[in-house]
Structures are given as structure tokens and as C-alpha cells.
Amino acid sequence: MILLLFRLKPLPPSPPPPPPVSTKSLVSGSILSPTTKNFVRCAGLSGALAICLGVYGAHVMKENTPDELKRVCL
């Protein structure tokens, strides 16, 4: 009996699907000039290298550094 008191409402129509996304990326697509593409690639590689060298330096410094230098740097 309780089920008869509550009627289910129909669902509203679903929204239309989003428009298709372009498969061209900003770097590999034709949006950027060749010089800009090279600059973006160089910046990415430089950033990745900086992170890798920082991590390596931090691990090496933990093992082979006197306490006085650790106190100044860290």
C-alpha cells in the first residue's frame, strides 16, 4: 500500500552530447610556429632536468655532507 502513495516521476531528457574535441595538441598541432614548439619542448626538458638534479642532489647531500653544511643549506 505504501508503494502506491509515491509515484515515480519520469526523468528529464538527457542533455545533448558535448561537441567533439580536436585531437591536435597545442605543441604538436599547427597552432604554434616551429620556433615556439622548440621553445616549449626545451622548457619542458629543462624543468624535468631541474627536478631530477634537485632530487639527486638532495639524496647525495643526506649521506656525504657534514652537519655544519646541512644546517646552512637545509
N, C-alpha and C positions, 0 to 999 in steps of 0.2 A: 503494500500500500504506500509506503513512503516513497518508493521509486516513482510512483505516478504523480507525485506532487511537484517534482523537479523535472522540467523538460529541458533537454539539451538544445542550445541554440546552434544554428548552423555556423560553421566557420566562415569568416570573411574571405573574399577571394585573395589569393596569394599575389604579392607584388610582381611586376614584370622582372625578368632576369636582368642583371646588370649588363651593360654593353661589353663586348669582348675587349680584352686588354691587349695592347700591342706587344709582340714578342721581342721587339727591338729594345735592347737596354740602352742606357744613356751613354755608356762608353763604347760599346760595340756597334751601336746604330749609327745612322748617318747624321745625327743631331749635332755632334761635336766635330770640329775640324781635326785633322790628323795631329796637329801640334798640341791641341788641347788634350786629345786622347793620350798622347805620350806623357804629358804633364800629370794627368790623373793617375796613370799607371806608375809613374816614378814616385808620386806622393804616396800611393798605397804601399809600394815596396819599401820606401823609406820608413814609413810608420811601422810596418811589420818588423823590419830590421831593428828599429829602435827598441821595440818591446822585447824582442829576442835578446838583444845585447844587455838590456836592463835586467832581465831575469837571470841571465848567465852571470852578470857581474854581481848581483845580489847573492847568488849561491856561492860563488867563489869567495866573496868577501866574508861570508859567515865562517868559513873554515880557516883561512890563512891570514887574518887581519888581527893586529894587536888590539888590546882593549881600548887604548887611548884613541886610535883612529876610528874605531867603531863608535865611540862616544861622540866624536866630532861629526861623522858622516850620518849616523843614524840618529 
